[in-house]
């Protein structure tokens, strides 16, 4: 069994061709990860095919459904719908042993399919997800006299993510001494990679010192190496009590040199902290 639908985009916009197709062993994962529109579309098509198949089985034995028009596919189809959903309006009913056997089989399969559909919907709704906002760009700006790669993230929910951790990798194309082209990844050491209570905004910084993989690299070299900064954030959602994660990536053209983020934190007259997300992605020219 092979399915035609599969996601067209993967991490970092990579398109894959020639890989293995989705098989029946992947159906559960596929139903959990496909977009909601596709999910309900597949459910609707399966529902129609199921009832159409049983309608044909009822039509295969004329007279099996009482009060149905002879040879009427519509009557047989709607009788199947009533049977599958255990509605039973009382207008049409099984009239023969064959019809009663079909009704028994359809009722059993109908209950099983509804249970599967309900389980899938519950699993999709209950999946722990984070609403973490990442800045659209990263910047390279002086901080304490050291060029520093910086990006921002914020928790968009009105709760906290406990023990949040950020991991950043620098990925680029390289060519070995033998001429083999490969993509390598280097971990970036962050000034602070852990936030015990992530509730507001978090400026993540990587000092570009002599130990940094970014040391001595300029914007043109980054673009030539097809470089990117891959960021992942994990933590425990205090409401769900489950681990959540978020990720983003910054391409070379999304890393701004000589810029810095504007300040979005301020204090109101009553002493409360104000976070202005309207300027979350804004940058200005750095002084250094």
N, C-alpha and C positions, 0 to 999 in steps of 0.2 A: 504494500500500500504506500503510495507516494502522494504528497500534497503539493499543489502548485504554489500556494502562498508561502512566502518566507520574507523576513525583513530585508529591505534593499540597502539599508545603511547600517554600518557597524561603528565601533568606537573610532573616533577621530575621522569620521566620514569615509572610511575605507569601504570599497566595494569588492566583493569576493565573487569570482567566477570559477567554475570547474570543481567546486567543492561538493561534498555529499549532500544529496537532497534530504529533506525532512522525511523520516519514516514514522511508522505508527508508534515507535518507542519514544518519539519526541513530541507526540501530540499534546500531552499534558503540559509540558514546558511551553509549547507553542501557544496553547490557549491562554496561558497565564501572561505571556509577554506581548501578544499581538495587541494593536490599538483597540480601544473600545468599539469603534465603528466596525472593524473587521470581526470582532468577537460576536457582537449581536447579529451581524450579517451572516456569519457561519451558523449561529444558532437558528436563525430564521430559515435559512436554506435547508438545514438538516430537518427542521420541524416539518417543512412543506414536503420534502422528499419522503419522510417517514409516513406521513398521512396519505400521500399519493400512492405509495407502495401498497399500503393496506387497502386503499380504495380499489385498486386493481384486483387485489385478492378477493374482495367482496363481490366485485363484478364478475369474477371468474366463475362464480356459482350463482346463476340467476335465481332470484327469489329468496336469497339468503337473508335479506334485510327487509323486514316488514314495513309497509307504508312508504317504501322508497320507490321512485319512478323506475320502471324497468330500463336498464341500460344507462341510467343517469350517473355519470361520473361525479357530478356535483353532490348529489345525495349521498353517494358512497363516501365521498371525501369528507363531507361534514359529519356523517355518522362516525367515521374514523376519528375525527377531531373530538367528538363527544365521548367516544369510548376511551381515547388516550387520556383525556383530561378528567375522566370519570364524572362528566357533567350529567349525561342521561336526561334529556328534556322530556322523554316519554313519547315522542312522536314516532321515532324509528326505533326498532328493536330487532335483535337477532331472531330469525324465524326457523333456522335449521340447526342441526348438530354441527355442521361445518362452520356456520356463522358463530355459534357459541364457542367453538374451539379457537377461531380467529380472534374473537373478542377477549378470550382468556389470555392468549399470547400477547395481544396488543396491550392489554391492561398491565400485564407484567412488565413488558418492555417500556411502556410509558412511565410507570413508576420509577423504573431504573434510570431512564433518561432524565426525568425531572430531578432525581436525586443528584445525578452527575452535574447537571446544569446549575443547580443550586449550590453544590459544593464548589464549582469553578467560580461562580460569582462571589461567593463568600471568600474564597481564597484570594481573589483579585482585590477585593475591598480590604481584606485584613493584612495584606502585605505591608510590612513596615517601610515607610518612605520618609525621607527628610525633605524639607523645603529650605534648602540652603541656597542663598543668592551669592553667586560669585561675580566679581567685577568683570565687565566685558573685556577689559584689557589689563595687562600687567605693566608695570613701569620699572625703569632703572633710574634710581635717584640717589644722590649722596645721603648717607645716614651716619652720623658721627664720623664724618670724614671718609667713609668707605662706600664705594658704589654698591648699591643694594637693589636686588630684584625684589619687587613688592607687588602683592595683589591682595584684594580684600574679599572677605566672605562674611555673610551675616545669616543668622537664623530668622527666617521669615515667620515662623510660628511664635505664638505668645507663650512659649514654654522654654525649657532649657535642655540642652544636650550635654549630658554628663560625660566627663572624660573624653572630650573630643580630641582627636588626633589628626594632624594634617601630614600628608606625605607628598613630596614633590620630586619628580624625576625630569632630567634633561635628556631628551631623545634626539638623535641626529643621524644622518647618513654618513657612513665612513667607508673607506676603501682600505683593505688590508695590504700588506706588503706584496702579497701574491696577486693583487688586483681584484680580490673578491669584494663585492659591494654588500654591505650589511648595515642594518640599523641597530645602533647600540644605545643603551640607556644608562645614565649616571644619576645616582641619588644626590639630591641637593640637601646640604645640611642647613636647617632652618634655625633662626635665632630663637624661636619658640615654636615647638611643634605640638604642644599639648595645652589644652584649655580645659580646666576642671569643670567650669560652668559656662558653656557657650550659649549666651542668650542675646547678645547685641552684635556689634561689629567686631571683626577680628582682622587686623592687618598682619599678614604673614610675610616674613622677610627672610631673604637669603643673602648674606654678605658675599659680595664677589671679591674675595681675597685671593691670595696666591694658592690656596688649597681648593678653590672652587673650580668645577669643570667649566664655568663660564669665564674664567679669568683670561683676559686678553682677546676676547671675542667681541666683534663689533656687529652692528645690524646687518651689514652686507654679508658677512661670513655666516651669520645665522640663517639668512635667507638662502644662501648658496648650499647650505647643508640640509635644507628642508627641516630645520630644527623645530622643536616644540617643547613646551613645558607641560607635563601631565600632572594633574593635581587630584588627589583623592582625600576625602574627609570621612572619618568614621567616628561614631560615638553612640551613647545609649540615650534614647529618647525618654525623658522622665514620665511622659504620659503613657507611652506604649510599653515601657520597660523592656524594650527590645533594641538591638543594635541596628542603626540606620547608617546609610552611607550616601555620599554624593561625589560627583567627579566633574572635572572640566579640563580643558586643555587650551593652551595659548600658542598659536602659531607665531612664526617670526614677525609677521606684520601686525600682530596684536600685542607686541611688546614695545612700549614707547620709551625711548631713551631721552633723558633730560627732562622728564615730566614727573610730577608727584600728584598724589590724590588730594582733593580738597577735604577739609575737615567736615565731618558730618555729625559730630557729637557736640552738643552744647547743653547748657543748664538753664532751665526755666526759672521764673521768678519764685516759684514755690519750692525750688530745690530739686525738682525732678530732672532726670536725664532725658534729653530730646535727641532722637536719632532721625536725621533727615535723609530718608532713602531716595528722595528726588535727586540728590546730588551724589548718589553712591558711585556712579561710574565716571564722574567728572574728574578731570585732571587739569593741572595748570603747569606752567613752566617752572622747573625747579631753580632755586637760586644758585646752586653749586655748578 
